[in-house]
Amino acid sequence: MPSYEAQPTSLLHTNGFDKVYPSVLGVLRFTQPLDLSRLKEAIRRLSQSIPQIFCRYEIADNHFYPVVSDSNDIFFVLEKNETPYTFPIDYQKGPQLQVFYQPDEDGYQLTFIQSHIFADGAGLKEEIAYLVDLYNDLTLLPKENHQELQAVLKNIPHDFSEKVTRSDTATISLELPFPKAQERIYKEVHQLVYPKERFVALHKKAKRQGFTLNDCLLTAYMRMLATYNPDAKRLPLACPTDTRQFLSPVEKKELHIGNFTARYNPQPTINAKESFTASLSKVHTEMALLKENHQFLQSTLTLIENYETQSLDELRETAKKNYHARSIAYTNMSTLKAANYTFSGTTLIDCFTAGSFRQAPMFQVCFSTFENRLNLVANVIGDHTQQAFADQLLQETTKQFELFLSE
């Protein structure tokens, strides 16, 4: 039986199975129906480049093994009133990808739920874009998928300064006052769209003052958290970064679908009563320092460098020491452009990616932009009152943007 070795970074996402099951989510919404035979053929061709989507993951040896062999085994057509989020997922027994197609209010929706053991959110974005290319061009030949992490590391100095180390397992624990569940618990994807005109104004103001968009998003989220954690001396929050940015220009044109994400660990002191700009300056200074010193290497470098010489048990212990599944999490999944995700014959009207489902009171917001609109997405497991509180938290985060615009 063929097998495919997982990356060293796959081990990071086997930590904390009991807390957060490692998946990533992608959603496309469009106006016209797809040719389903053509789509299933595109999925089959996708598996020629990425055979892991038909595989189960074996934690004992960090390999993927085929468990299904046909597009029909991972592709499902649903009715409008059905949800893809109730389908069972077990990446150690079943395939690493499931795709769901169904009508919705404005046309049709295509949902991707994929194993984070296999690929990160940026990898799913790349994978969906490649599937769209395969659907649109029936003559497109299979591409090789490159998963070698050294392609990234060779372009980064490894001697990051000990003066800017930040513990990934910070002793400060952030909390959100979710109500206790009283009714049936279910999964729901919460999406809040920050309007185009407000987002453009936000981006322009940040740029004019020398701040990045990520600085703004991170600050808004931290300030929302600070209102519920007023006694926290610092706001420790993991900030994932896509290390594909360090690939050479030639390599960036190739497929790199896998786990290439590491994370910064900013820990600024944030007071919700100070101005947004004051908080923003702190976040910007902290992130600039961490970026300059490649602090994200703390979360992955030791694991990668020891992968060839240590046992899997030793590597898992290294992963536990340096990579911690946060109860309160943040992810900026960057930009999704319609040109990369539009199936031939359709008009793409919405597109976003997000992380895994988290049992309240755990909480994660995933930010991404689509056609100059900002999506805030939280995948929550909870009852009706907990789901409502998740919506409230997204609203409170966008109100922080409004504070900045009014200053």
C-alpha positions in Angstrom: 0.0 0.0 0.0 1.4 3.4 -0.9 1.9 6.0 1.9 2.9 9.6 2.1 5.0 11.0 4.8 3.5 14.0 6.6 5.5 17.1 7.4 7.2 17.6 10.8 4.8 20.5 11.3 1.9 18.0 11.1 2.8 16.9 14.6 2.0 20.3 15.9 -1.7 19.8 15.1 -2.0 16.4 16.8 -1.5 18.2 20.2 -4.7 18.8 22.0 -7.1 16.6 20.0 -9.2 16.7 23.2 -9.5 20.5 23.0 -9.6 21.5 19.3 -10.0 19.0 16.5 -7.6 20.3 13.8 -9.6 21.4 10.7 -9.8 24.3 8.3 -12.8 25.6 6.5 -13.4 27.2 3.1 -16.6 28.6 1.7 -17.4 29.8 -1.8 -20.8 31.3 -2.7 -21.8 31.9 -6.4 -24.8 32.6 -8.5 -25.0 29.9 -11.1 -24.9 26.1 -10.6 -21.7 24.0 -11.3 -21.4 21.1 -13.6 -21.1 18.4 -10.9 -19.6 15.8 -13.2 -16.9 18.3 -14.2 -16.3 19.2 -10.5 -15.9 15.6 -9.4 -13.5 15.0 -12.3 -11.6 18.1 -11.1 -11.4 16.6 -7.6 -10.1 13.4 -9.0 -7.4 15.3 -10.9 -6.7 17.2 -7.8 -5.9 13.9 -6.0 -3.2 13.2 -8.6 -1.2 16.1 -7.2 -2.5 15.8 -3.7 -3.2 12.2 -2.9 -3.4 12.9 0.8 -7.0 14.1 0.4 -8.0 10.5 -0.1 -6.0 9.3 2.9 -6.3 8.7 6.6 -3.6 10.0 9.0 -1.6 7.5 11.0 -0.4 9.2 14.2 2.0 6.4 15.1 4.3 7.0 12.2 3.2 10.5 10.9 2.2 9.1 7.5 -0.9 9.3 5.3 -2.5 6.0 3.9 -5.1 5.8 1.2 -8.6 5.0 2.6 -10.9 6.0 -0.3 -10.2 6.1 -4.0 -13.0 8.1 -5.7 -14.3 11.7 -5.7 -17.7 10.4 -4.7 -16.2 9.3 -1.4 -15.4 12.9 -0.4 -18.0 14.9 -2.3 -21.6 15.4 -1.0 -24.6 17.1 -2.5 -26.9 18.6 0.2 -30.3 20.2 0.3 -30.7 23.8 1.0 -31.8 23.2 4.6 -29.0 20.8 5.4 -25.7 21.7 7.1 -22.3 20.3 6.2 -21.1 20.9 9.8 -22.9 17.8 11.3 -21.0 15.3 9.1 -18.6 13.2 11.2 -14.9 13.9 10.9 -12.1 11.5 12.0 -8.9 12.2 10.2 -7.2 9.1 11.7 -9.9 6.9 10.1 -11.3 8.9 7.2 -10.0 11.2 4.3 -8.4 14.5 5.0 -10.9 16.5 2.8 -14.7 16.7 2.5 -16.5 18.9 -0.1 -20.2 19.9 0.1 -22.3 21.5 -2.6 -25.8 22.9 -2.0 -28.2 25.7 -3.0 -28.5 28.7 -0.7 -30.4 32.0 -0.6 -28.4 33.7 -3.4 -27.4 30.7 -5.5 -25.1 27.9 -4.5 -22.5 27.2 -1.8 -19.4 25.0 -1.9 -17.9 24.1 1.5 -14.5 22.6 2.1 -13.6 21.0 5.4 -10.0 19.8 5.5 -7.6 18.4 8.0 -5.2 20.9 9.6 -2.9 17.9 10.1 -2.4 17.9 6.3 -2.6 21.6 5.5 -3.0 25.0 7.0 -5.5 27.7 6.0 -3.2 29.2 3.4 -2.7 25.7 2.0 -6.5 25.2 1.7 -6.7 28.6 -0.1 -4.1 27.4 -2.6 -5.8 24.0 -3.0 -9.2 25.5 -3.7 -7.6 27.9 -6.3 -5.9 24.9 -8.0 -9.2 23.0 -8.0 -10.9 26.0 -9.7 -8.1 25.9 -12.3 -8.6 22.2 -12.9 -12.4 22.7 -13.3 -11.9 25.7 -15.7 -9.2 24.0 -17.8 -9.8 20.4 -18.7 -6.3 20.1 -20.3 -4.3 21.3 -17.3 -1.7 18.8 -16.4 -1.1 17.7 -12.8 1.4 19.7 -10.8 3.8 18.5 -8.3 3.0 19.6 -4.7 6.1 20.7 -2.8 6.1 20.2 1.0 9.8 20.6 1.9 10.1 23.0 4.8 13.8 23.6 4.1 12.7 25.6 1.1 11.5 28.2 3.5 14.1 27.8 6.2 17.1 28.2 3.9 16.0 31.8 3.3 15.7 32.8 7.0 18.5 33.4 9.6 18.1 30.9 12.4 19.9 32.9 15.1 17.0 34.8 16.4 17.7 36.9 19.5 17.0 35.5 22.9 16.0 39.0 23.9 12.8 38.8 22.0 11.7 35.3 22.8 8.1 35.0 23.7 6.7 31.9 25.4 4.0 30.2 23.5 2.6 28.7 26.7 2.2 32.0 28.5 1.0 31.8 32.1 -1.7 34.5 31.5 -4.9 32.8 30.5 -7.5 34.9 28.6 -11.2 34.1 29.1 -14.5 35.2 27.6 -17.7 35.1 29.7 -19.8 32.8 27.6 -23.0 31.7 29.3 -23.2 28.1 30.3 -25.0 25.8 27.9 -28.6 25.1 28.9 -29.9 23.6 25.6 -28.8 21.5 22.7 -25.3 22.1 21.6 -24.6 22.5 17.8 -22.0 23.8 15.3 -22.5 27.1 13.6 -20.3 29.3 11.4 -20.7 33.0 12.3 -19.8 35.4 9.6 -19.8 39.2 10.0 -19.0 41.3 6.9 -17.5 44.7 7.7 -18.7 47.0 4.8 -16.5 47.8 1.9 -16.5 51.6 2.4 -15.7 51.3 6.1 -13.0 48.8 5.5 -11.4 50.9 2.8 -11.4 53.9 5.1 -9.9 51.8 7.9 -7.1 50.5 5.7 -6.3 54.0 4.3 -6.1 55.5 7.8 -3.8 52.8 9.1 -1.5 53.0 6.1 -1.4 56.8 6.4 -0.3 56.5 10.0 2.3 53.9 9.3 0.5 50.8 10.6 -0.3 47.6 8.8 -3.7 46.1 8.3 -2.8 43.2 10.5 -1.8 45.7 13.3 -5.4 47.1 13.1 -7.1 43.7 13.1 -5.0 42.4 15.9 -5.5 45.5 18.0 -9.3 45.5 17.6 -9.4 41.9 18.7 -7.0 42.4 21.6 -9.0 45.5 22.8 -12.2 43.4 22.7 -10.5 40.8 24.8 -9.1 43.4 27.2 -12.6 44.5 28.0 -13.3 41.0 29.4 -9.8 40.6 30.9 -9.1 43.9 32.7 -6.7 42.4 35.2 -4.4 40.8 32.5 -1.1 42.6 32.7 -0.3 41.5 29.1 -2.4 40.3 26.2 -0.7 37.1 25.0 -2.1 36.0 21.7 -0.7 33.8 19.0 -0.5 35.5 15.6 0.0 32.9 12.8 2.2 33.8 9.8 2.5 32.1 6.4 6.1 31.2 5.9 5.6 30.7 2.2 6.4 34.4 2.0 10.1 33.4 2.3 10.1 31.1 -0.7 12.0 32.3 -3.8 10.0 34.0 -6.6 10.2 30.8 -8.7 9.1 28.6 -5.8 6.1 30.8 -5.1 4.7 29.8 -8.5 4.7 26.2 -7.5 2.2 24.3 -5.3 3.0 24.4 -1.6 0.0 22.8 0.0 0.8 21.7 3.5 1.5 23.1 6.9 3.8 26.1 6.4 2.4 28.3 9.1 4.3 29.3 12.2 3.3 31.9 14.7 4.4 35.0 16.4 3.6 35.4 20.1 2.9 39.1 20.8 2.3 40.0 24.4 1.7 43.8 24.5 0.1 45.6 27.5 -3.3 46.7 26.3 -5.8 48.8 28.3 -9.3 49.0 26.8 -9.7 52.5 28.3 -6.8 54.0 26.3 -7.3 55.2 22.8 -7.4 52.8 19.9 -4.3 54.5 18.5 -2.4 54.1 21.7 -3.1 50.3 21.7 -2.3 50.2 18.0 1.1 51.8 18.5 1.9 49.1 21.2 0.8 46.3 18.9 2.7 47.7 15.9 5.9 48.1 18.0 5.7 44.6 19.4 5.0 43.0 16.0 7.7 44.9 14.3 10.2 43.7 16.9 9.1 40.1 16.6 9.2 40.2 12.8 12.6 41.8 12.6 13.9 38.9 14.8 11.9 36.1 13.1 10.5 35.2 16.5 8.0 32.8 14.8 10.9 30.3 14.5 10.5 29.5 18.2 7.3 27.6 17.4 8.7 25.3 14.7 12.5 25.5 14.2 13.5 23.0 16.9 10.9 20.5 15.7 12.0 20.7 12.1 15.7 20.6 12.8 15.3 17.5 15.1 12.9 15.6 12.8 15.6 13.5 11.1 17.4 12.5 14.4 14.7 12.1 17.1 11.9 9.6 17.7 8.3 10.7 17.1 7.7 10.6 20.8 10.6 13.0 21.4 9.4 15.2 18.7 5.9 15.3 20.1 7.3 16.4 23.5 9.2 19.2 21.7 5.9 20.2 20.0 4.1 20.3 23.3 6.8 22.6 24.8 6.8 25.0 21.9 3.4 25.0 20.4 0.3 25.4 22.5 -3.4 25.2 21.4 -4.8 28.5 22.7 -8.3 28.6 24.1 -8.7 32.2 22.7 -7.2 32.5 19.2 -6.7 34.9 16.3 -5.9 34.2 12.7 -5.5 36.6 9.7 -6.1 34.6 6.6 -5.3 37.5 4.3 -6.8 38.2 0.9 -9.0 36.1 -1.3 -9.4 37.4 -4.8 -12.4 36.6 -7.0 -10.1 36.0 -10.0 -8.5 33.0 -8.2 -11.7 31.4 -7.0 -14.3 31.8 -9.8 -15.6 28.7 -11.5 -16.2 29.2 -15.3 -19.8 30.2 -15.9 -20.4 31.6 -12.4 -20.2 34.8 -10.5 -18.5 34.6 -7.2 -20.3 36.7 -4.6 -18.6 35.6 -1.3 -15.5 33.7 -0.3 -13.8 33.1 3.1 -11.6 30.7 5.0 -11.6 29.9 8.7 -10.2 27.6 11.3 -11.6 24.7 13.4 -14.8 24.6 15.4 -14.3 25.4 19.1 -16.4 24.4 22.0 -17.5 27.5 23.9 -16.0 29.2 26.0 -13.1 28.6 23.6 -13.2 31.2 20.8 -11.3 32.1 17.6 -11.9 34.8 15.0 -10.5 34.4 11.5 -10.2 37.6 9.5 -10.0 37.6 5.7 -10.7 40.0 2.9 -12.7 39.5 -0.3 -13.2 42.2 -2.8 -12.5 45.0 -0.3 -14.9 43.6 2.3 -13.6 42.2 5.6 -14.9 38.9 6.8 -14.8 38.1 10.5 -15.6 34.4 11.0 -15.9 32.3 14.2 -16.8 28.6 14.2 -18.5 27.8 17.4 -19.8 24.7 19.2 -22.5 25.8 21.7 -26.1 26.2 22.5 -28.3 29.1 21.3 -27.3 31.5 24.0 -23.6 30.8 23.4 -24.0 31.2 19.6 -25.7 34.6 20.2 -22.8 35.7 22.5 -20.3 34.7 19.7 -22.2 37.1 17.3 -22.0 39.8 20.0 -18.2 39.4 20.2 -17.8 39.8 16.5 -19.9 43.0 16.7 -17.8 44.3 19.5 -14.6 43.7 17.5 -15.9 45.8 14.6 -17.0 48.6 17.0 -13.3 48.9 17.8 -12.6 49.7 14.1 -15.2 52.5 14.4 -13.4 53.9 17.4 -10.2 54.1 15.4 -12.0 55.8 12.5 -13.5 58.4 14.9 -10.2 59.3 16.5 
